[in-house]
Amino acid sequence: MDPTRRELLRLGLLAAGAAALPAAFAAAPAAPRPARPLRILILGGTGFTGPFQVRYALERGHKITLFNRGRRPSPEWPGEVEQLFGDRNLGELDALRGREWDVCIDNPTSLPFWVRDAGQVLKGKVGHYLFISTISVYADGSKPGIDEDAPLAQYKGKDVMAETLDSLRADMENLYGPLKAASEAEAWRQFGPNVTIIRPGYIVGPRDETDRFTYWPHRVAQGGEMLVPGDGKDPLQFIDGRDLGEWVVRLAEARQFGTFNAVGPAAPMPMDALIEASRVPGAPELKLTHVSPEFLEEKGVELPIWVSRKAGPFAGYGQVSNARALAAGLTYRPVSQTIVDLREWFASLPAERQAKLRAGISREQEAELLRAWHARG
């Protein structure tokens, strides 16, 4: 396909998707340029949202230093970004000693001792510490309207500072939220009042290697009879990784301290609206078959991004309050833009990577479930 035709198709997809979107997903005006450049240290920075932070910060004139293990190459900014290396899991922070930055953005941390060790090296050396947490820190995710003041999950083990990556991976379900909450508390202890805690929900878009969101646009494009969980009205909240990364930089520019839920718009997107926004002109005909949450639970099936709004420990995850974040300048690009850009990125991956998604169900599983659903008495 020549570039002109490709761009025309892209614009058509954006226009078609935009027609299905809530107004809250409208594109936001560009933010004004910062008054002065900042020296920004990013812990991590080569994963999902980090590169978006780097690109946006460079565009806005800031000076960037990355600190990570060096296991992922960072060829996107040759000569533009200082790169320091060390393994925080082993306490290798010597590259940071004796240095000063205006801002530290901590992307990958789930372990309190990582925050403690960073604080011991950076205390008094950074003016603002931003910690990327998660809505999983909340003790009760079952009710809609969770705000930043809701009670947090409590760590119940013997020694929170003794938890490691291995112990976290072995018991992610029980440890992830409490360890993130304990990491937040350690951030306040180490860095005092000049702290920003950011609690995202699902982060989606280009560079998302989990395929949790990707599953839905990918499946819609295939057409045929499609299994849809619930009645199509369950609310979804998600944020494009670019919107999150760029907002974090703007929070640093504004020296905006405090805690914020970084989740989707105040009027979340119903499940069926996401499907409509994911339709591709000219794709095979799509027929939606809604199945009940009870049926899926009976079959032991979990589908990504979606949770039933009616019951369950995470029923409130589609209706988390983001009022405080909106007041602090969080904006969202149209979800149609996210879907188009995600598809382009996914299509650029090796064929073997595209062949098997890392989330969702296979077409064979889906067909089996649909047969069982239709065969009910």
N, C-alpha and C positions, 0 to 999 in steps of 0.2 A: 504494500500500500504506500503510495507516495505521501510526503509530509502534508500536502494540502488536504487530501482526502482524510488522512488520519486526524488532522485538526478539526475538520468538519464533523467527523464522527464523534470526536471528543465533545465538541460544543453541543451536538445533538443529545448526547448522553447526559450532559450537565443540565440542559434545559428540561429533558424528560424527567430526570430525578428531582429537580427543583420543584416541579409541579406537585409532588407528593409530600413536600416537607412542611413541618410547622414553621411559622414565621420566626421562631426563636433561633433557627439555624441560618438566618440571613447573614451574609458576609459583613464583617465589622470594618469600620473605617481604619485607616492606617494610624498607628500610634505616633505621636510627635517624637522627634529625635531627642535623646537624652541631653541634659545640660553639659555633662562632661563624661569622658571615657572612664571606664572602670577596669581595674585589674581583677579578673575573675578566675578563681581556681575551681575547676570542675573535677570532683572525685568520680571516676567512671568516665563517661563521656563518649564511649565508642560503641554503646549498645543501641537501644531503641530511640529514646528521646534525646540522649546526649548530643548526637550530631546535629539535631535541630536547634538545640540551645547554642551550640558553637556557631553554626552558620548565621543564625539570627544575630547573635552578639557581635560577630565580626562585621556584619552589615551595618550595625549601629555604632561601630567605631571602637569597641572594647578590645582589650588585650586579654588573651585566653591562655591559661595553663591547664593541661590535662594531667591527671595523675591516675594511673591504673597499672594493672599487672603487665601490660604490653603484649597480651596474648592475641589481641585483635589489631590488625594493622589499621592505621588511620591515614590513608593516602589522600583524603579529601582536602586537606589543608596543608600541603607541603610548604614549609617555611613560614606559614602564617601563625601557627600555633606551637607554643612550647609544650613538649611532652616529657613528663617525668614518670619514673616507673618504680613500683614496689608492690608487694603483696600484703594487703591489710590483714589478711587472715593469719599472717606470720608476724605481724607487727613491724613490717618493713616500711617505715615512714621517714627514714633519714633524708630522703630527697626533698622533704618539705621543711626541714629544720632551718632556722635562720632566715626564712623568707617571709614576706608580708604581702597580703592581698586585701582588696576592699571587700571582696565577696567570696564565700565558699558555697558551692552548690554540691550537695551530697546526694548522688543519684542511686547507687546500688545497695545501700546499707540496710540489712535486716537484723544485724547483730549488735546488741548494746556495746560490746567491748570495742567494736570498730569506732563507734561514736566517742567512747571514752578515750581511746588512743589518739584519735584525731584531735580531740579537745586538748589533750596534754601537749601536743606538738603545736597546735594552732592558736591556743588561747592567747588573746592579746595581739595576735598577728593577723586576724581578719576582723573586719568591722561588721559583718553580717553573715550569718550561717543559715542556709536554706536546706531543709531536710525533706526529701521526697518520701512520704509515708504511704498510707493506703486507707481506704474506708474499712478494711478488715480489722482495724484497731477497735471498732465499736463492739461493746459487749453484747448488744442485742441488735441484730440486723433484720428483725422480723417486722418492724413497724415502719410505715412511711413517715417521711419528714425528719429523718435523723439529721441533727445539726451538730456543729462542732463542740457543743457543750455536753453531748450525750456521754454516759459512762463508757469507759474504755475496758477492754479485755484485760484481765489480770494474769500475770505470770504466776504459776503455782508450783514451779520446780524448786530445787534446792538453791541454785546459784545462777542467776540470770547472766552473770558475766562469764560463766563457764560454758554457755551454749556455743556451739560451733556450727559451721556450715553442714557438717555431717549429721549432727543431731537435728538440725532444722530440716534437712532433706528427708530424714527418717521419719519425722512426725510433723509434716507441713500443716496438716489439718488443724492440729492443736497448738502448734507453736508459732505459726507465722504472725497471726494477729497480736498475741501477747508480746512477742519479741519486738515487733514494730512499735507497739505502745511503749514498751520499756526503752526502746531507742529514742523515741520522742522525749521521754522524761530525762534521759541522759543528755540530750541536746540542750535542754534548758539548764541542766546542772553545769554543763561544761561552758556554754557560751552566753549564759545570762539572758538578759531581756532581748538582745538583738538577734532573735531567732524567728524564722518563718517555717511553719510546718504545713506541708501541702499533701492532702489526702485524695489521690485520684481513685476512681473506680476502674472500669475497663478502659485501657488505652488502646487505640486502634489506628489503622492507617498504614501507609507505606513503612516498611522496615519491621512490621509486626511479625515476628517469627512464630508466634503461638498459633496463628490461623483461627483464633476463636471468633473474631469478627469476619475474617475472610471467608469462612465457611458459607455464610449466608449469600453474599453476592455471587460467589462461585457456584453455589447450588442453584440459585435463581436462573443464572445464565444457561444452565443445562436443560431447563424446561421439564416437561412431563409432569406427572403427579408428584407433588412435593408435600412432605409431612411438615406441618406447622404446629408447634406446641401451643396449647391453650386455645383461647378463643380469638386470638389475634389482637386483643386489646391490652395485653400485659405491657406495662411501660418499660422501656429500655433507656439506660443512661450510659453514655460512653463519651470519650473525648479524643479527638484526633491528637496524635502525639506531637504534631507541629504546633497545635494551639496550646498544648500544655507546655512544651519547651519554650515557646516564645513568651508566654505569660510569666513563666519563672524568671526570665531575664528582665521583663518589665517590673516585676516585684522587686528585683534587686536594684534596679535603677531608682525606684521610688522609695527604697528603704522601708518597705511595707512589712511590718512585723505582725506576728499572730498566727492563727491556725485557720486553714481554709479547705473546704471540700471541693476538689477539682473534678466535678462530675458534670454530666450533660445538662442541657438547658432546663430551665424551670418547668417547661412543659415537655416532659419526656416523650420520646417517640414510641408509639405503639408498635408492636411486633409487625403487624400487617403493613404499616407505613414504611418500615425498613425494607420489607420485601418489594413494595411498589417502587421505592426509590432505587432498588437494585435491578429493576428490569432493564433488559438490553433490547433496543429496537432490532427486529429481524431475528431474534432468538427463537428457539422452539417454543411452542405454546406451553404455558404454565398453568397447572390446575392445583389450587391449594386445598389440602385436606387438613382440617384442624382436629387435633386429638387432645383428649383431656390430660391434665397433669396426673390424674390418678392412674390412667393407663400407662403413661411413661414411667411412673414410679413402680408400678407392678412389673413392668418389663425391665427395670433396672437401667433405664436410659437417661442420660443427662445430655442436654444440648447446650452449646456454648452461648454465653451472653444472656440468654433468657432465664428468668425465674418467674414462677407464678406469683402474682400479686395477692393471691387469696390466702395462702398459708405457707408455713415453712420458716426455717431459721434465717433465710435471706430474702423474705418476701418484700422487705423495704428497700432492697438494693436498686430498684428501678425508680425510686422516688426520694432520693436523698436530697436534703436541702443544699442549694448552692448560692443562696442569697448573699452570703458574706463574700464569696468569690466574685460574684457579678458586681457587687459594689466596689470591689478592688480591681476591676478592669478585666476580668476574664471574658474572652470573646470566643466565638465558634465560627469556623468556616462552614459553608453548606455541606451537609452530609453527602450530597451528590458529588461534590468535589472530592471528598474523602474516598468515596467508592470508585470513582474514575481513576484517581491517582493510585489507589491500592491495586486495582486491576492491572494498571500499567506496570507497577513495580513487581507484582506477582508474576506477570508474563515475562519479565526480564530474568527470572530465576531459572536455573537449569531444569531441563525437562523432568529429570528424576525427582527433583524437589517438588515440582508442581503436581506430579502424578499421585502423591499421597499426602493429603492434608493432615495436620497434626491435631486437629480438633474436629468435632462433629461425628457423623455416622457415614458409613459407606453407602453407596447406592443399593448394594445388596441388603444391608441391614435395614435401610429405609423401606425397600420393597417388602421385606418380611414383616416389618411392623405394620405397614399399610394393609397387608393381607390379613393380619390378625385383627386389626381395627375394623375392617369391613366385615369380618366373619363373626363378629360379636352377635349374640342372639337378639 
